[in-house]
Amino acid sequence: MNDIAISIDHLSKLYRIGANERPTTFRESITNAASAPLRRIRERRAPTDGGENTFWALKDISFDVRQGEVVGIVGRNGAGKSTLLKVLSRITGLTEGRAQINGRVGSLLEVGTGFHPELTGRENIFMNGAILGMSRNEIRSKFDEIVEFSEVGKFIDTPVKRYSSGMYTRLAFSVAAHLEPEIMIVDEVLAVGDMAFQQKCLGKMNQVAGAGRTVLFVSHNMAAVESLCSRVVLLNAGTVEFDGSTLEGIRRYYDVGREGDKEGLYLADTNALAKTETHIRKAQVITTEREDGVSIEGSFAIGAPLIFEVECYAPTQGTRPTLGIAMENARGIRVTSFHTKCAPELTTRSVQGTFVLRCEVDDLALAPGRYAVSLGLDHNGTQLQNIQHAFAFTILPTDFFNNSGKRVGGVVYSRQKWSLQGGAR
């Protein structure tokens, strides 16, 4: 048991909606004191129905993390990921069960957590180091490295309340990564910041993991999870749905997110759409191939010609719709996209009433697997709808290369002609 960094045993967290809970940690006490005036104003404005609703954000969570493991905590919004990390970071208390942490914890949770807004960047670095139990000399030895990585040196003596969200996150991540905690807890660090900074973060986290420190990493970026993590814990509705290999965990993450989706078909809830707005009513993917590529509940052979049909409705004259279709594989990687801007003759046409946009794709041989289709509808440059994972379809592992179904790597397949020239016969 000496190699266990985090031990979670039947952990549960209950929230009471509309009720004031007593603080259960020192951090919660400080937060409650700071937010008390605003909370009292909200309470005066809130309706008093006399009742209390409760919900379990976490229910009976159990798993261990060994020292040096890099574990991805994944799940859809509301699954309980952030609540779990807050409990482990001692930001909020638990209701039932036990969470034992063996080592110094450095946390980077949502923007706004861990820094005092009135203090400067420099002062916050020293405050966080002190919370971790480091001496001023230890913090000074890391200070220049922290500032250089964060790229906020020009503003290091400015109160962080004046930082942009990107600056704040850069400094917060740099502090969490460079003050050398034994356990690093990171929640959605890749959600803020430019691409260069995201790659910089991934590189640093790989370095941290390579140094033998324990990392808990929450992200919706499955490519980053696959790159960093040796194991995945999937949460769903506050419970552990899966705990195991990274690739299987990612596959199940997408399965959970698409439960109830119709294969190959999207149908809008017309009651929820305003009648005065142009909107998507129906979308589907079909094929013209009628032998092994025939559509069976949204399943197709490798290389089967695909047709995307999107039925829309425009209630007024003069609508010039543009449509984008994007596809992601089971790892969250965008494989390709299609857009009406590739057909300039359509961009000048006005429509009214019911119309169908149809995109035929003849030469896309996707690798076997499940694909999510997202739809974006614009009018005169204004976005009307952005439907993430509107529907999904499956590419079956058919014998595309006539090689008895042997698999090759990559996200798309290409027809190949090989020859051998020279050499002894």
SEZAFI-326448 format. One record per residue (C-alpha): x, z, y; residue number from 1. Coordinates in steps of 0.05 Angstrom, whole numbers, plus 32768, in hexadecimal, padded with zeros to 4 digits. Layout:
! SEZAFI-326448
NODE    px    pz    py    n
NODE     X     Z     Y  NUM
...
***
This chain:
! SEZAFI-326448
NODE    px    pz    py    n
NODE  8000  8000  8000    1
NODE  803D  8005  802F    2
NODE  8038  7FBA  803E    3
NODE  7FF1  7FBE  8058    4
NODE  7FEE  7FB2  80A4    5
NODE  7FA2  7FB4  80AB    6
NODE  7F70  7FD3  807C    7
NODE  7F26  7FC9  8089    8
NODE  7EF6  7FEF  805C    9
NODE  7EAA  7FE6  8061   10
NODE  7EAE  7FDE  80AD   11
NODE  7E6C  7FD6  80D3   12
NODE  7E5B  7FD2  811C   13
NODE  7E14  7FDE  8137   14
NODE  7E00  7FCB  817D   15
NODE  7DC2  7FE6  81A1   16
NODE  7DA6  7FB2  81D0   17
NODE  7D95  7FD0  8213   18
NODE  7DAF  8016  8201   19
NODE  7DEB  8039  821E   20
NODE  7E1A  804B  81E5   21
NODE  7E4D  8083  81EC   22
NODE  7E95  806A  81F0   23
NODE  7EBA  8073  81AF   24
NODE  7F00  8061  81C6   25
NODE  7F2C  8071  8202   26
NODE  7F29  8028  8219   27
NODE  7EDD  8029  8214   28
NODE  7EDB  8068  8240   29
NODE  7F03  8046  8276   30
NODE  7ED9  8006  8272   31
NODE  7E98  802E  8274   32
NODE  7EAF  8054  82B2   33
NODE  7EC3  8014  82D6   34
NODE  7E83  7FF0  82C6   35
NODE  7E52  802A  82D0   36
NODE  7E3B  8016  8317   37
NODE  7E2B  7FCE  8303   38
NODE  7E0A  7FE6  82C3   39
NODE  7DDC  8015  82E9   40
NODE  7DC6  7FDB  8315   41
NODE  7DB6  7FB1  82D8   42
NODE  7D8F  7FEA  82B9   43
NODE  7D64  7FF1  82F8   44
NODE  7D53  7FA6  82F5   45
NODE  7D48  7FA4  82AA   46
NODE  7D01  7FAB  828F   47
NODE  7CF3  7FEE  826E   48
NODE  7CCC  7FDF  822E   49
NODE  7CDF  8021  820F   50
NODE  7CFA  8001  81D0   51
NODE  7D3F  7FF7  81B4   52
NODE  7D58  7FBC  818C   53
NODE  7D94  7FC1  815F   54
NODE  7DBF  7F8F  813B   55
NODE  7DFC  7F93  810D   56
NODE  7E34  7F6A  812B   57
NODE  7E5E  7F7B  80EE   58
NODE  7E43  7F94  80AB   59
NODE  7E6C  7FAE  8071   60
NODE  7EAD  7F89  8080   61
NODE  7EE7  7F96  8050   62
NODE  7F2B  7F75  804A   63
NODE  7F75  7F85  8050   64
NODE  7FAC  7F60  8075   65
NODE  7FF3  7F67  805D   66
NODE  802F  7F6C  808A   67
NODE  8048  7F27  80A0   68
NODE  8006  7F04  808E   69
NODE  7FE8  7ED3  80C0   70
NODE  7F9D  7ED6  80B5   71
NODE  7F69  7EAA  80D7   72
NODE  7F26  7ECA  80E7   73
NODE  7EF4  7E92  80ED   74
NODE  7EA9  7E8B  80F4   75
NODE  7E74  7E6F  8120   76
NODE  7E60  7E8E  8163   77
NODE  7E40  7ED1  8157   78
NODE  7E60  7EDB  8113   79
NODE  7E82  7F1B  8128   80
NODE  7ECA  7F03  8132   81
NODE  7ED6  7F1F  8178   82
NODE  7EB3  7F61  8167   83
NODE  7EE1  7F6A  812C   84
NODE  7F1F  7F5E  8156   85
NODE  7F06  7F8E  818B   86
NODE  7EFC  7FC4  8157   87
NODE  7F42  7FB8  813B   88
NODE  7F60  7FB9  8181   89
NODE  7F3D  7FFB  818F   90
NODE  7F16  7FDD  81C9   91
NODE  7ED4  7FF1  81A9   92
NODE  7EC3  8022  8172   93
NODE  7EA5  8016  812E   94
NODE  7E63  8030  8114   95
NODE  7E73  8037  80CA   96
NODE  7EAF  802F  809C   97
NODE  7EF9  8032  80AB   98
NODE  7F2F  8006  80CB   99
NODE  7F77  801C  80C2  100
NODE  7FAE  7FFB  80EB  101
NODE  7FF6  8006  80D6  102
NODE  8020  7FEF  8110  103
NODE  8021  7FE2  815B  104
NODE  7FEA  7FB1  816F  105
NODE  7FEE  7F7C  81A6  106
NODE  7FAB  7F5C  81B6  107
NODE  7F97  7F1E  81DC  108
NODE  7F4C  7F1C  81DD  109
NODE  7F1E  7EF9  820E  110
NODE  7F35  7EED  8256  111
NODE  7F2B  7F2D  827D  112
NODE  7F40  7F5D  8246  113
NODE  7F81  7F85  8249  114
NODE  7F95  7F7A  8292  115
NODE  7F81  7FA3  82CF  116
NODE  7F68  7F71  8303  117
NODE  7F82  7F99  833F  118
NODE  7FC9  7F9C  8323  119
NODE  7FFC  7F64  832B  120
NODE  8015  7F3C  82F0  121
NODE  8056  7F64  82F1  122
NODE  8031  7FA7  82F0  123
NODE  8003  7F90  82B8  124
NODE  803F  7F7C  828D  125
NODE  805C  7FC2  8293  126
NODE  8018  7FE3  8288  127
NODE  800C  7FBC  8248  128
NODE  8052  7FCC  822F  129
NODE  8046  8015  823C  130
NODE  8004  8013  8216  131
NODE  802B  7FF6  81DB  132
NODE  805B  8031  81DF  133
NODE  8097  800B  81FB  134
NODE  80C8  8029  822C  135
NODE  80D4  8009  8271  136
NODE  8118  7FF1  825A  137
NODE  80F9  7FCE  821E  138
NODE  80C6  7FAD  824B  139
NODE  80FB  7F98  827D  140
NODE  8123  7F77  8246  141
NODE  80E7  7F4A  8237  142
NODE  80CE  7F41  827E  143
NODE  80F2  7F01  8291  144
NODE  80DF  7EE0  824E  145
NODE  8095  7EF3  8258  146
NODE  8093  7ED6  829F  147
NODE  80B8  7E96  828C  148
NODE  8089  7E89  8251  149
NODE  804B  7E96  827A  150
NODE  8060  7E67  82B3  151
NODE  8042  7E96  82E8  152
NODE  8083  7EAE  8306  153
NODE  806F  7E99  834C  154
NODE  8032  7EC7  8348  155
NODE  804E  7F01  831F  156
NODE  8046  7F31  835A  157
NODE  7FFE  7F1A  8369  158
NODE  7FC2  7F43  834F  159
NODE  7FA9  7F21  8311  160
NODE  7F62  7F20  832C  161
NODE  7F79  7EE5  8355  162
NODE  7F93  7EBF  8318  163
NODE  7F6E  7E84  82FB  164
NODE  7F56  7E8C  82B3  165
NODE  7F8F  7E60  829C  166
NODE  7FC4  7E89  82C0  167
NODE  7FA5  7ECA  82A7  168
NODE  7FA5  7EB1  825F  169
NODE  7FEC  7E98  8262  170
NODE  8005  7EDB  827A  171
NODE  7FDA  7F02  8249  172
NODE  7FF2  7ED9  820E  173
NODE  803A  7EDF  8224  174
NODE  8034  7F2A  8228  175
NODE  8013  7F30  81E4  176
NODE  8046  7F03  81C3  177
NODE  8086  7F1D  81E3  178
NODE  807D  7F69  81E2  179
NODE  8089  7F67  8197  180
NODE  804D  7F8B  8178  181
NODE  804E  7F91  812D  182
NODE  8007  7F75  812B  183
NODE  7FEF  7F3E  815A  184
NODE  7FA5  7F32  8164  185
NODE  7F92  7EF1  8187  186
NODE  7F4B  7EDB  8198  187
NODE  7F40  7E93  81AE  188
NODE  7F81  7E8C  81D5  189
NODE  7F7B  7E40  81CE  190
NODE  7F38  7E3E  81F1  191
NODE  7F58  7E42  8236  192
NODE  7F93  7E1C  8252  193
NODE  7FAE  7DD5  824F  194
NODE  7FC7  7DB2  8211  195
NODE  8010  7DC0  8220  196
NODE  8002  7E0A  8225  197
NODE  7FDA  7E09  81E4  198
NODE  8014  7DE9  81BF  199
NODE  8043  7E1C  81DE  200
NODE  8016  7E55  81C5  201
NODE  8014  7E37  817E  202
NODE  805F  7E32  817E  203
NODE  8067  7E7A  8194  204
NODE  8035  7E93  8161  205
NODE  805B  7E6D  812A  206
NODE  8099  7E90  8143  207
NODE  8077  7ED4  8142  208
NODE  805D  7EC8  80FB  209
NODE  80A2  7EB0  80E5  210
NODE  80BF  7EF2  80FD  211
NODE  8094  7F17  80CA  212
NODE  8060  7F34  80F9  213
NODE  8017  7F38  80E5  214
NODE  7FE7  7F0A  810B  215
NODE  7F9B  7F08  810D  216
NODE  7F86  7EC6  812E  217
NODE  7F3F  7EB4  8143  218
NODE  7F31  7E6C  8155  219
NODE  7EFE  7E34  814F  220
NODE  7F39  7E04  814D  221
NODE  7F3F  7DF8  8103  222
NODE  7F7E  7DCD  810A  223
NODE  7FA1  7E09  812A  224
NODE  7F87  7E38  80F4  225
NODE  7FA1  7E09  80BE  226
NODE  7FE4  7E04  80E0  227
NODE  7FEE  7E4F  80EB  228
NODE  7FC9  7E75  80B5  229
NODE  7FD8  7E82  806C  230
NODE  7F93  7EA0  8061  231
NODE  7F4D  7E9D  807F  232
NODE  7F16  7ED1  8085  233
NODE  7ED3  7EAF  8094  234
NODE  7E9E  7EDA  80B6  235
NODE  7E55  7EC8  80B6  236
NODE  7E1F  7EF3  80D7  237
NODE  7E4D  7F2F  80D8  238
NODE  7E62  7F2D  808F  239
NODE  7E9D  7F0F  8068  240
NODE  7E87  7ECD  804C  241
NODE  7ECB  7EB9  8031  242
NODE  7F12  7ED5  802C  243
NODE  7F47  7EA7  800F  244
NODE  7F70  7E68  8018  245
NODE  7F72  7E47  805C  246
NODE  7F59  7E02  8048  247
NODE  7F1F  7E1E  801F  248
NODE  7F0D  7E4D  8058  249
NODE  7F0C  7E13  808A  250
NODE  7EE0  7DEA  805B  251
NODE  7EAF  7E24  8055  252
NODE  7EB0  7E2F  80A0  253
NODE  7E95  7DE9  80AA  254
NODE  7E63  7DF1  8072  255
NODE  7E47  7E31  8093  256
NODE  7E42  7E0D  80D5  257
NODE  7E1B  7DD3  80B7  258
NODE  7DEB  7DF9  808C  259
NODE  7DA6  7DDB  8095  260
NODE  7DC0  7D9B  80B4  261
NODE  7DA1  7D5C  8098  262
NODE  7DD4  7D2E  8078  263
NODE  7DDD  7CEF  80A0  264
NODE  7DA2  7CFD  80CE  265
NODE  7D92  7D20  8110  266
NODE  7D4B  7D2B  8129  267
NODE  7D40  7D4A  816D  268
NODE  7D0F  7D83  8179  269
NODE  7CE3  7D5B  81A9  270
NODE  7CBE  7D9A  81C0  271
NODE  7D00  7DB6  81DB  272
NODE  7D11  7D77  8204  273
NODE  7CF7  7D6D  824A  274
NODE  7CCB  7D30  824D  275
NODE  7CEB  7D1C  828F  276
NODE  7D31  7D15  8272  277
NODE  7D51  7CDD  824B  278
NODE  7D63  7CF9  8207  279
NODE  7D77  7CEA  81BF  280
NODE  7D3D  7CEC  818F  281
NODE  7D5E  7CD8  814E  282
NODE  7DA2  7CC6  8134  283
NODE  7DB9  7CB0  80EF  284
NODE  7DF1  7C8E  80C9  285
NODE  7DE1  7C59  8094  286
NODE  7E06  7C22  8070  287
NODE  7DF8  7BD9  8060  288
NODE  7E1D  7BDD  801E  289
NODE  7DED  7BE2  7FE4  290
NODE  7E18  7BEE  7FA7  291
NODE  7E47  7C2A  7FA3  292
NODE  7E41  7C34  7FEF  293
NODE  7DF5  7C3E  7FF1  294
NODE  7DE0  7C79  801D  295
NODE  7DCA  7CB4  7FF3  296
NODE  7DBA  7CEE  8022  297
NODE  7DF2  7CDC  8051  298
NODE  7E28  7CCD  801D  299
NODE  7E51  7C8D  801E  300
NODE  7E89  7C6B  7FF9  301
NODE  7ECF  7C66  8018  302
NODE  7ED0  7C29  8045  303
NODE  7E85  7C1D  8044  304
NODE  7E6E  7BFC  8085  305
NODE  7E4C  7C31  80AF  306
NODE  7E14  7C28  80E2  307
NODE  7E04  7C5F  8115  308
NODE  7DBE  7C59  8132  309
NODE  7DAA  7C86  816C  310
NODE  7D62  7C84  8184  311
NODE  7D58  7C9B  81CC  312
NODE  7D20  7CA0  81FE  313
NODE  7D24  7C92  8249  314
NODE  7CE5  7CA4  826F  315
NODE  7CF8  7C82  82B0  316
NODE  7D10  7C3D  82C6  317
NODE  7D58  7C2F  82D8  318
NODE  7D78  7C59  82A1  319
NODE  7DBD  7C3F  828E  320
NODE  7DD0  7C68  8251  321
NODE  7E15  7C70  8233  322
NODE  7E20  7C8F  81EF  323
NODE  7E5C  7CAE  81CE  324
NODE  7E62  7CBE  8184  325
NODE  7E9B  7CEB  816B  326
NODE  7EAE  7CFD  8124  327
NODE  7ED4  7D3A  810B  328
NODE  7EEE  7D47  80C5  329
NODE  7EE7  7D89  80A0  330
NODE  7F25  7DA4  80C3  331
NODE  7F08  7D9A  8108  332
NODE  7F35  7D5F  8118  333
NODE  7F14  7D26  813E  334
NODE  7F1D  7CE9  8112  335
NODE  7F01  7CB4  8140  336
NODE  7ECC  7CA7  8174  337
NODE  7E9F  7C6D  8189  338
NODE  7E83  7C60  81CF  339
NODE  7E57  7C2E  81F1  340
NODE  7E8D  7C25  8227  341
NODE  7EB0  7BFA  81F2  342
NODE  7E75  7BCA  81FA  343
NODE  7E75  7BBA  8245  344
NODE  7E37  7B8E  823E  345
NODE  7E0E  7BCC  8230  346
NODE  7E24  7BF5  826C  347
NODE  7DFE  7BCA  829D  348
NODE  7DBC  7BC9  8278  349
NODE  7D81  7BF3  828F  350
NODE  7D4F  7C0F  825E  351
NODE  7D0D  7C34  825E  352
NODE  7CE5  7C51  8225  353
NODE  7CFF  7C54  81DD  354
NODE  7D40  7C31  81CE  355
NODE  7D73  7C31  8196  356
NODE  7DBF  7C2E  819F  357
NODE  7DE0  7C13  8160  358
NODE  7E2A  7C14  814F  359
NODE  7E44  7BEE  8112  360
NODE  7E87  7C02  80F6  361
NODE  7EA2  7BD3  80C1  362
NODE  7EEB  7BE6  80B9  363
NODE  7EEF  7C32  80B8  364
NODE  7F04  7C4D  8074  365
NODE  7EFF  7C99  807B  366
NODE  7F21  7CC6  8048  367
NODE  7EF1  7CEB  8019  368
NODE  7ED1  7D29  8039  369
NODE  7E9B  7D41  8068  370
NODE  7E97  7D2A  80B0  371
NODE  7E71  7D46  80EB  372
NODE  7E53  7D17  811F  373
NODE  7E4B  7D2D  8167  374
NODE  7E23  7D06  819B  375
NODE  7E29  7D00  81E6  376
NODE  7DF6  7CDD  8212  377
NODE  7E04  7CCD  825C  378
NODE  7DDD  7CAB  8293  379
NODE  7E02  7C8C  82CF  380
NODE  7E3D  7CBA  82C2  381
NODE  7E14  7CFA  82BB  382
NODE  7E13  7D1C  8277  383
NODE  7DCD  7D25  825C  384
NODE  7DDB  7D3F  8216  385
NODE  7E17  7D57  81EE  386
NODE  7E02  7D65  81A7  387
NODE  7E3B  7D84  817F  388
NODE  7E37  7D78  8133  389
NODE  7DF4  7D55  8138  390
NODE  7DF8  7D42  80EF  391
NODE  7E2B  7D39  80B8  392
NODE  7E3A  7D07  8081  393
NODE  7E67  7D03  8045  394
NODE  7E99  7CCF  802E  395
NODE  7E9C  7CCF  7FE2  396
NODE  7EDE  7CCA  7FBB  397
NODE  7ED3  7C83  7FA2  398
NODE  7F0A  7C55  7F87  399
NODE  7F1C  7C34  7FC9  400
NODE  7F61  7C1C  7FB2  401
NODE  7F4D  7C08  7F6B  402
NODE  7F80  7C3A  7F52  403
NODE  7F51  7C66  7F28  404
NODE  7F3F  7C90  7F64  405
NODE  7F84  7CAC  7F72  406
NODE  7F84  7CCE  7FB7  407
NODE  7FB4  7CBF  7FF0  408
NODE  7FC1  7CE8  802F  409
NODE  7FA5  7CDE  8075  410
NODE  7F61  7CDF  8097  411
NODE  7F54  7C94  8090  412
NODE  7F66  7C63  8059  413
NODE  7F80  7C1C  8063  414
NODE  7F81  7BE1  8035  415
NODE  7FC8  7BD5  801D  416
NODE  7FEF  7B9B  7FFE  417
NODE  8030  7BAF  7FDC  418
NODE  8067  7B84  7FC0  419
NODE  80AA  7B90  7FA0  420
NODE  80E4  7B61  7FB3  421
NODE  8129  7B60  7F95  422
NODE  8147  7B8F  7F63  423
NODE  8155  7B85  7F19  424
NODE  811F  7B6A  7EED  425
***
